[in-house]
Amino acid sequence: MAPAQALRPGSPRKLAFRQTRASASGKQPEGAAAGSAEAAGAGAEANKLAEAPPQPGATGAAEAGAKPAGEAVAAEGEGGQFLGQATTAGIFLLWAGLIGYGAMFAPNQTPFRDQYFLEKLLNLRADDGFVMNQVLVSLWNLMGVLPGVYAATLVPASRTNRTTIPAWPFLLASFFAGAFALLPFFALWAPGVPTVPTQEERGKVGLRVLESKITSALLLLAASGLVVSAATAPSSDWLEFAQYLQESLMIHVTSMDFVLLNMFLPFWLFNDMAYRNWAPRDSWGVALPFIPVIGPALYLVVRPGLPPPPATPAAEAESSKSD
């Protein structure tokens, strides 16, 4: 058994014998040559892989997996910027559409009667015995109350680090043009860090009047009285007003303006709540912005005051001295 095992192909003794003969003749054994060829092939393949350029897909995947957090935040910022631009474009399109509708498609069958009504509502015509529609009179006067509510909300709370356009020119125009004057400001406004009035700004007459609870109470009384006046109008006045809606350009556009002002007001009231760090605990406080006219006016009465002014260097120095 031992001699047969020694002559078996691939046995250690036979391999040693072949290596001895190869070294004497200057040739490598077949097994060693094959092993060397395999090793050389593997080394060449490794060199090729090392020198080969990286695959675009693999590189992109690696870079995406190792994307810094700042780039993710920037991507979110780009999404917010796109949303803001879309909102701006949408409001401007709404504004242009409303103007186009009023100019070309709204009913305008009674232009001379509209002129007469306008002169009567502005007290430019002497008393001629004609009694104006009670619903129309209430609507007309409410269109002066709503801009006052908007002024008390927008002047302090619409100022941010991203909004450089003042609100007051649009608010002044809204007493004559209503939502048609405010929509451009809504489109250009950008949310951001609120700008809190300084101690000097709080002393200005305009801001003091808008923040006064007396002003808020007067707006609430006026709104409540006008709503009650319209609600208690006889049914004949309501039927007559419905007929005016179908014939009069002035009454049709004014009614549309009234609806628009009440539609946008809840957003600005909630923005004012956040500005003052006030969250109503009761459901009635949350529902106030959605009650037409009276709800926003009541909110002005119950809302807290302005947030504390920013600390000035002099005030900080004084505070450090006292400590």
GUGU-250681 format. One line per field, with one value per residue (C-alpha): x, y, z; residue in three letters; residue number from 0. Coordinates in nm, 4 decimals, decimal comma, padded with zeros to 6 digits. Layout:
X X | ...
Y Y | ...
Z Z | ...
rest ALA | ...
nr NUM | ...
This chain:
X 00,0000 | 00,2846 | 00,4521 | 00,1198 | 00,0385 | 00,3769 | 00,3182 | -00,0383 | -00,0721 | -00,0756 | 00,0819 | 00,3405 | 00,6292 | 00,5539 | 00,5207 | 00,8547 | 01,0134 | 00,8726 | 00,9934 | 01,3427 | 01,3535 | 01,2139 | 01,4729 | 01,7467 | 01,6182 | 01,5328 | 01,1582 | 00,8730 | 00,6367 | 00,2919 | 00,1116 | 00,3380 | 00,3096 | -00,0664 | -00,0636 | 00,1644 | -00,0563 | -00,3659 | -00,1952 | -00,0771 | -00,4268 | -00,5802 | -00,3272 | -00,3926 | -00,7674 | -00,7232 | -00,5132 | -00,7822 | -01,0523 | -00,8413 | -00,7660 | -01,1213 | -01,3236 | -01,6096 | -01,9549 | -02,1862 | -02,4739 | -02,2624 | -02,1003 | -02,4380 | -02,5762 | -02,2782 | -02,2992 | -02,6742 | -02,6229 | -02,3591 | -02,5483 | -02,4926 | -02,7856 | -02,7406 | -02,8161 | -03,1340 | -03,2414 | -03,1615 | -03,3774 | -03,6638 | -03,6056 | -03,6320 | -03,9618 | -04,0934 | -03,9776 | -04,1591 | -04,4760 | -04,4504 | -04,4076 | -04,7038 | -04,9178 | -04,8129 | -04,8960 | -05,2296 | -05,3386 | -05,2350 | -05,4310 | -05,7340 | -05,6962 | -05,6722 | -05,9627 | -06,1875 | -06,1035 | -06,1733 | -06,5015 | -06,6142 | -06,5201 | -06,6645 | -06,9034 | -07,0703 | -07,4266 | -07,4461 | -07,8043 | -07,8690 | -07,5717 | -07,7830 | -07,9502 | -07,6068 | -07,4946 | -07,8041 | -07,7498 | -07,3859 | -07,4753 | -07,7383 | -07,4989 | -07,2336 | -07,4885 | -07,4201 | -07,7874 | -08,0525 | -08,3359 | -08,5887 | -08,8134 | -08,6646 | -08,5889 | -08,2764 | -08,2786 | -08,1928 | -07,9789 | -07,7832 | -07,7170 | -07,5898 | -07,3643 | -07,2240 | -07,1313 | -06,9880 | -06,7450 | -06,6007 | -06,5810 | -06,3926 | -06,0935 | -06,0709 | -06,0475 | -05,7834 | -05,5858 | -05,5831 | -05,4556 | -05,2135 | -05,0277 | -04,8645 | -04,8608 | -04,7755 | -04,4234 | -04,1592 | -03,7925 | -03,8947 | -04,1651 | -04,0364 | -04,3584 | -04,5662 | -04,9312 | -05,0753 | -05,0947 | -05,3005 | -05,5157 | -05,5943 | -05,6919 | -05,9098 | -06,1529 | -06,2395 | -06,1595 | -06,1927 | -06,0296 | -05,9226 | -05,6717 | -05,5596 | -05,5027 | -05,1720 | -05,0379 | -05,1529 | -04,9626 | -04,6417 | -04,6398 | -04,3877 | -04,3980 | -04,0897 | -03,9644 | -04,2093 | -04,0790 | -04,1795 | -04,2328 | -03,9747 | -04,0655 | -04,0440 | -04,2750 | -04,5323 | -04,5686 | -04,6830 | -05,0441 | -05,1425 | -05,0315 | -05,1760 | -05,5149 | -05,5162 | -05,4150 | -05,6643 | -05,9492 | -06,1726 | -06,1143 | -06,1849 | -06,5064 | -06,6246 | -06,5604 | -06,7523 | -07,0484 | -07,0603 | -07,0365 | -07,3015 | -07,5417 | -07,5099 | -07,5512 | -07,8609 | -07,9958 | -07,9576 | -08,0936 | -08,4056 | -08,4758 | -08,8169 | -08,8352 | -08,9274 | -08,5866 | -08,4125 | -08,6075 | -08,5288 | -08,1602 | -08,1564 | -08,2947 | -08,0254 | -07,7585 | -07,8753 | -07,8926 | -07,6512 | -07,2774 | -07,2061 | -07,4080 | -07,2868 | -06,9176 | -06,9619 | -07,1240 | -06,8426 | -06,5920 | -06,7653 | -06,7370 | -06,3667 | -06,2798 | -06,4453 | -06,2768 | -05,9214 | -05,9706 | -05,9340 | -05,5786 | -05,4689 | -05,6409 | -05,4584 | -05,1371 | -05,2064 | -05,2671 | -04,9288 | -04,7663 | -04,8975 | -04,8250 | -05,1915 | -05,3737 | -05,7424 | -05,8230 | -06,1930 | -06,3479 | -06,5304 | -06,1964 | -06,0876 | -06,4246 | -06,4133 | -06,2211 | -06,4838 | -06,7845 | -06,8351 | -06,7740 | -06,8702 | -06,6209 | -06,3100 | -06,4264 | -06,4807 | -06,1360 | -05,9838 | -06,1502 | -06,0290 | -05,6829 | -05,3764 | -05,1423 | -04,8297 | -04,5358 | -04,2609 | -04,0295 | -03,6791 | -03,4115 | -03,1849 | -02,8133 | -02,8799 | -03,1549 | -02,9319 | -02,6512 | -02,8905 | -03,0228 | -02,6713 | -02,5872 | -02,8966 | -02,8085
Y 00,0000 | 00,2398 | 00,2278 | 00,2754 | 00,5762 | 00,7316 | 00,7137 | 00,8535 | 01,1735 | 01,4828 | 01,3152 | 01,5195 | 01,2922 | 01,3044 | 01,6834 | 01,7116 | 01,4840 | 01,6961 | 02,0162 | 01,8703 | 01,7765 | 02,1138 | 02,3028 | 02,0930 | 02,1615 | 02,5299 | 02,4795 | 02,5411 | 02,2612 | 02,2690 | 02,3250 | 02,6099 | 02,7700 | 02,7511 | 02,9024 | 03,1818 | 03,2529 | 03,2662 | 03,4991 | 03,7249 | 03,7303 | 03,8209 | 04,1017 | 04,2399 | 04,2292 | 04,4132 | 04,6783 | 04,7198 | 04,7639 | 05,0156 | 05,2159 | 05,1962 | 05,5241 | 05,5176 | 05,4403 | 05,7426 | 05,5577 | 05,4250 | 05,7633 | 05,9390 | 05,6836 | 05,7197 | 06,0977 | 06,0887 | 05,8584 | 06,0900 | 06,4185 | 06,6653 | 06,7794 | 07,1384 | 07,0318 | 06,8587 | 07,1780 | 07,3770 | 07,1376 | 07,1935 | 07,5692 | 07,5447 | 07,3601 | 07,6325 | 07,8988 | 07,7254 | 07,7047 | 08,0751 | 08,1636 | 07,9465 | 08,1169 | 08,4601 | 08,3679 | 08,2187 | 08,5304 | 08,7574 | 08,5383 | 08,5598 | 08,9366 | 08,9689 | 08,7292 | 08,9274 | 09,2526 | 09,0913 | 08,9484 | 09,2849 | 09,4624 | 09,2163 | 08,9639 | 09,1148 | 09,2436 | 09,6104 | 09,6745 | 09,9823 | 10,2229 | 10,5346 | 10,3784 | 10,2782 | 10,6387 | 10,7505 | 10,4895 | 10,5904 | 10,9559 | 10,8644 | 10,6405 | 10,9131 | 11,1748 | 11,3750 | 11,4015 | 11,5947 | 11,4107 | 11,3400 | 11,1053 | 10,7856 | 10,5239 | 10,3196 | 09,9451 | 09,8533 | 09,5538 | 09,7608 | 10,0350 | 09,7782 | 09,6159 | 09,9500 | 10,0505 | 09,7082 | 09,7638 | 10,0411 | 09,8266 | 09,5351 | 09,7449 | 09,8754 | 09,5186 | 09,4419 | 09,7509 | 09,6459 | 09,3028 | 09,3716 | 09,6791 | 09,5106 | 09,1413 | 09,1436 | 09,2786 | 09,0075 | 08,9884 | 08,8807 | 09,1429 | 09,4914 | 09,6284 | 09,8296 | 09,7385 | 10,0837 | 10,2022 | 09,8947 | 09,9396 | 10,3009 | 10,1963 | 09,9155 | 10,1689 | 10,2540 | 09,9340 | 09,6630 | 09,3277 | 09,4536 | 09,6782 | 09,4168 | 09,1187 | 09,2545 | 09,2855 | 08,9315 | 08,8098 | 08,9979 | 08,9157 | 08,6484 | 08,4647 | 08,4911 | 08,6015 | 08,8616 | 09,2129 | 09,3328 | 09,7101 | 09,8915 | 10,1037 | 10,4157 | 10,2699 | 10,1774 | 10,5435 | 10,6421 | 10,7506 | 10,5106 | 10,1958 | 10,3147 | 10,3720 | 10,0314 | 09,8557 | 10,0473 | 09,8460 | 10,1490 | 10,1198 | 09,7471 | 09,8050 | 10,0670 | 09,8279 | 09,5554 | 09,7841 | 09,9059 | 09,5540 | 09,4170 | 09,7023 | 09,6722 | 09,2950 | 09,3257 | 09,5950 | 09,3692 | 09,0645 | 09,2483 | 09,4045 | 09,3160 | 09,0321 | 09,2787 | 09,4434 | 09,1084 | 09,0236 | 09,3649 | 09,3208 | 08,9847 | 09,1591 | 09,4265 | 09,1527 | 09,0386 | 09,3876 | 09,6280 | 09,6275 | 09,8270 | 09,6002 | 09,2810 | 09,3715 | 09,5086 | 09,1842 | 08,9835 | 09,2104 | 09,1520 | 08,7738 | 08,7956 | 09,0079 | 08,7572 | 08,4636 | 08,5931 | 08,7342 | 08,4047 | 08,3537 | 08,6954 | 08,6528 | 08,3244 | 08,4935 | 08,7648 | 08,4984 | 08,3414 | 08,6849 | 08,7502 | 08,3932 | 08,3500 | 08,0192 | 08,0275 | 07,7453 | 07,7415 | 07,6367 | 07,9668 | 08,1471 | 07,9282 | 07,9786 | 08,3594 | 08,4114 | 08,2118 | 08,4172 | 08,6831 | 09,0429 | 09,0072 | 08,7300 | 08,9198 | 09,2379 | 09,0457 | 08,8933 | 09,2416 | 09,3050 | 08,9880 | 08,9476 | 09,0191 | 09,3106 | 09,3261 | 09,1005 | 09,2671 | 09,4946 | 09,3759 | 09,4550 | 09,7447 | 09,7527 | 10,0288 | 09,8250 | 09,5171 | 09,7175 | 09,8601 | 09,5127 | 09,3748 | 09,6591 | 09,5934 | 09,2231
Z 00,0000 | 00,0727 | -00,2769 | -00,4528 | -00,2396 | -00,3179 | -00,6926 | -00,6798 | -00,8942 | -00,6830 | -00,3801 | -00,1877 | -00,2789 | -00,6521 | -00,6467 | -00,4739 | -00,7346 | -01,0229 | -00,8629 | -00,8283 | -01,1999 | -01,3046 | -01,1085 | -01,2662 | -01,6162 | -01,5575 | -01,6024 | -01,3573 | -01,2710 | -01,4243 | -01,0932 | -00,9949 | -01,3381 | -01,3195 | -00,9701 | -01,0824 | -01,3827 | -01,1647 | -00,9182 | -01,1998 | -01,3505 | -01,0163 | -00,9666 | -01,3135 | -01,2518 | -00,9227 | -01,0982 | -01,3634 | -01,0997 | -00,9115 | -01,2285 | -01,3669 | -01,3345 | -01,0840 | -01,2200 | -01,2276 | -01,0678 | -00,7844 | -00,7258 | -00,7199 | -00,4780 | -00,2485 | -00,2600 | -00,1959 | 00,0993 | 00,2452 | 00,1769 | 00,4628 | 00,6734 | 00,5492 | 00,1920 | 00,3100 | 00,4858 | 00,1714 | -00,0301 | 00,2123 | 00,1834 | -00,1930 | -00,1529 | 00,0764 | -00,1663 | -00,4498 | -00,2393 | -00,1580 | -00,5244 | -00,6179 | -00,3519 | -00,4761 | -00,8347 | -00,7298 | -00,5405 | -00,8267 | -01,0689 | -00,8394 | -00,8232 | -01,2009 | -01,2492 | -01,0150 | -01,1907 | -01,5270 | -01,4021 | -01,2654 | -01,5865 | -01,8410 | -01,6884 | -01,3808 | -01,4369 | -01,5279 | -01,6240 | -01,4083 | -01,4288 | -01,3669 | -01,0642 | -00,9336 | -00,9584 | -00,7709 | -00,4969 | -00,4634 | -00,4169 | -00,1584 | 00,0358 | 00,0378 | 00,1458 | -00,1708 | -00,2665 | -00,0758 | 00,0888 | -00,1844 | 00,0108 | -00,1313 | 00,1363 | 00,0715 | 00,1051 | 00,4650 | 00,3685 | 00,1175 | 00,3735 | 00,6261 | 00,3679 | 00,2598 | 00,6146 | 00,6968 | 00,4139 | 00,6302 | 00,9447 | 00,7888 | 00,6728 | 01,0305 | 01,1595 | 00,8978 | 01,0003 | 01,3672 | 01,2588 | 00,9743 | 01,0983 | 01,3993 | 01,3026 | 00,9301 | 00,9812 | 00,9338 | 00,8438 | 00,4922 | 00,4298 | 00,3596 | 00,2102 | 00,4610 | 00,4983 | 00,5576 | 00,1905 | 00,1009 | 00,4116 | 00,3256 | -00,0257 | 00,1131 | 00,2610 | -00,1005 | -00,2927 | -00,0269 | -00,1051 | -00,4480 | -00,2679 | -00,0126 | -00,2423 | -00,3831 | -00,0282 | 00,0513 | -00,2538 | -00,1690 | 00,2022 | 00,3089 | 00,6419 | 00,8578 | 01,1965 | 01,3338 | 01,3846 | 01,7311 | 01,7663 | 01,9723 | 02,2719 | 02,0558 | 01,7894 | 02,0538 | 02,1404 | 01,7909 | 01,7623 | 01,4853 | 01,6666 | 01,9968 | 01,8326 | 01,6649 | 01,9869 | 02,2009 | 02,3483 | 02,2910 | 01,9168 | 01,9334 | 02,1282 | 01,8781 | 01,5884 | 01,7698 | 01,8427 | 01,4831 | 01,3413 | 01,5763 | 01,5081 | 01,1307 | 01,1340 | 01,3510 | 01,1200 | 00,8164 | 00,9989 | 01,1129 | 00,7729 | 00,6308 | 00,3830 | 00,1084 | 00,1501 | 00,1172 | -00,1955 | -00,3368 | -00,2513 | -00,4297 | -00,7373 | -00,7104 | -00,7099 | -01,0511 | -01,2041 | -01,0338 | -01,0974 | -00,7820 | -00,5503 | -00,7181 | -00,6870 | -00,3337 | -00,2207 | -00,3779 | -00,2038 | 00,1314 | 00,0892 | -00,0029 | 00,3003 | 00,5326 | 00,3587 | 00,4076 | 00,7565 | 00,9545 | 00,8240 | 00,9464 | 01,2819 | 01,3440 | 01,2341 | 01,4920 | 01,7594 | 01,6854 | 01,6857 | 02,0379 | 02,1574 | 02,2434 | 02,2095 | 02,3130 | 02,5531 | 02,4738 | 02,1453 | 02,1151 | 02,0931 | 01,8024 | 01,6317 | 01,6506 | 01,3223 | 01,1327 | 01,2511 | 00,9818 | 01,0916 | 01,4602 | 01,5403 | 01,4237 | 01,5970 | 01,9214 | 01,8878 | 01,8877 | 02,2222 | 02,3964 | 02,2429 | 02,4615 | 02,4069 | 02,1965 | 02,2842 | 02,4891 | 02,2919 | 02,2022 | 02,4588 | 02,3650 | 02,4541 | 02,7073 | 02,8732 | 02,8854 | 03,0417 | 03,3000 | 03,3767 | 03,4242 | 03,6611 | 03,8718 | 03,8906
rest MET | ALA | PRO | ALA | GLN | ALA | LEU | ARG | PRO | GLY | SER | PRO | ARG | LYS | LEU | ALA | PHE | ARG | GLN | THR | ARG | ALA | SER | ALA | SER | GLY | LYS | GLN | PRO | GLU | GLY | ALA | ALA | ALA | GLY | SER | ALA | GLU | ALA | ALA | GLY | ALA | GLY | ALA | GLU | ALA | ASN | LYS | LEU | ALA | GLU | ALA | PRO | PRO | GLN | PRO | GLY | ALA | THR | GLY | ALA | ALA | GLU | ALA | GLY | ALA | LYS | PRO | ALA | GLY | GLU | ALA | VAL | ALA | ALA | GLU | GLY | GLU | GLY | GLY | GLN | PHE | LEU | GLY | GLN | ALA | THR | THR | ALA | GLY | ILE | PHE | LEU | LEU | TRP | ALA | GLY | LEU | ILE | GLY | TYR | GLY | ALA | MET | PHE | ALA | PRO | ASN | GLN | THR | PRO | PHE | ARG | ASP | GLN | TYR | PHE | LEU | GLU | LYS | LEU | LEU | ASN | LEU | ARG | ALA | ASP | ASP | GLY | PHE | VAL | MET | ASN | GLN | VAL | LEU | VAL | SER | LEU | TRP | ASN | LEU | MET | GLY | VAL | LEU | PRO | GLY | VAL | TYR | ALA | ALA | THR | LEU | VAL | PRO | ALA | SER | ARG | THR | ASN | ARG | THR | THR | ILE | PRO | ALA | TRP | PRO | PHE | LEU | LEU | ALA | SER | PHE | PHE | ALA | GLY | ALA | PHE | ALA | LEU | LEU | PRO | PHE | PHE | ALA | LEU | TRP | ALA | PRO | GLY | VAL | PRO | THR | VAL | PRO | THR | GLN | GLU | GLU | ARG | GLY | LYS | VAL | GLY | LEU | ARG | VAL | LEU | GLU | SER | LYS | ILE | THR | SER | ALA | LEU | LEU | LEU | LEU | ALA | ALA | SER | GLY | LEU | VAL | VAL | SER | ALA | ALA | THR | ALA | PRO | SER | SER | ASP | TRP | LEU | GLU | PHE | ALA | GLN | TYR | LEU | GLN | GLU | SER | LEU | MET | ILE | HIS | VAL | THR | SER | MET | ASP | PHE | VAL | LEU | LEU | ASN | MET | PHE | LEU | PRO | PHE | TRP | LEU | PHE | ASN | ASP | MET | ALA | TYR | ARG | ASN | TRP | ALA | PRO | ARG | ASP | SER | TRP | GLY | VAL | ALA | LEU | PRO | PHE | ILE | PRO | VAL | ILE | GLY | PRO | ALA | LEU | TYR | LEU | VAL | VAL | ARG | PRO | GLY | LEU | PRO | PRO | PRO | PRO | ALA | THR | PRO | ALA | ALA | GLU | ALA | GLU | SER | SER | LYS | SER | ASP
nr 0 | 1 | 2 | 3 | 4 | 5 | 6 | 7 | 8 | 9 | 10 | 11 | 12 | 13 | 14 | 15 | 16 | 17 | 18 | 19 | 20 | 21 | 22 | 23 | 24 | 25 | 26 | 27 | 28 | 29 | 30 | 31 | 32 | 33 | 34 | 35 | 36 | 37 | 38 | 39 | 40 | 41 | 42 | 43 | 44 | 45 | 46 | 47 | 48 | 49 | 50 | 51 | 52 | 53 | 54 | 55 | 56 | 57 | 58 | 59 | 60 | 61 | 62 | 63 | 64 | 65 | 66 | 67 | 68 | 69 | 70 | 71 | 72 | 73 | 74 | 75 | 76 | 77 | 78 | 79 | 80 | 81 | 82 | 83 | 84 | 85 | 86 | 87 | 88 | 89 | 90 | 91 | 92 | 93 | 94 | 95 | 96 | 97 | 98 | 99 | 100 | 101 | 102 | 103 | 104 | 105 | 106 | 107 | 108 | 109 | 110 | 111 | 112 | 113 | 114 | 115 | 116 | 117 | 118 | 119 | 120 | 121 | 122 | 123 | 124 | 125 | 126 | 127 | 128 | 129 | 130 | 131 | 132 | 133 | 134 | 135 | 136 | 137 | 138 | 139 | 140 | 141 | 142 | 143 | 144 | 145 | 146 | 147 | 148 | 149 | 150 | 151 | 152 | 153 | 154 | 155 | 156 | 157 | 158 | 159 | 160 | 161 | 162 | 163 | 164 | 165 | 166 | 167 | 168 | 169 | 170 | 171 | 172 | 173 | 174 | 175 | 176 | 177 | 178 | 179 | 180 | 181 | 182 | 183 | 184 | 185 | 186 | 187 | 188 | 189 | 190 | 191 | 192 | 193 | 194 | 195 | 196 | 197 | 198 | 199 | 200 | 201 | 202 | 203 | 204 | 205 | 206 | 207 | 208 | 209 | 210 | 211 | 212 | 213 | 214 | 215 | 216 | 217 | 218 | 219 | 220 | 221 | 222 | 223 | 224 | 225 | 226 | 227 | 228 | 229 | 230 | 231 | 232 | 233 | 234 | 235 | 236 | 237 | 238 | 239 | 240 | 241 | 242 | 243 | 244 | 245 | 246 | 247 | 248 | 249 | 250 | 251 | 252 | 253 | 254 | 255 | 256 | 257 | 258 | 259 | 260 | 261 | 262 | 263 | 264 | 265 | 266 | 267 | 268 | 269 | 270 | 271 | 272 | 273 | 274 | 275 | 276 | 277 | 278 | 279 | 280 | 281 | 282 | 283 | 284 | 285 | 286 | 287 | 288 | 289 | 290 | 291 | 292 | 293 | 294 | 295 | 296 | 297 | 298 | 299 | 300 | 301 | 302 | 303 | 304 | 305 | 306 | 307 | 308 | 309 | 310 | 311 | 312 | 313 | 314 | 315 | 316 | 317 | 318 | 319 | 320 | 321 | 322
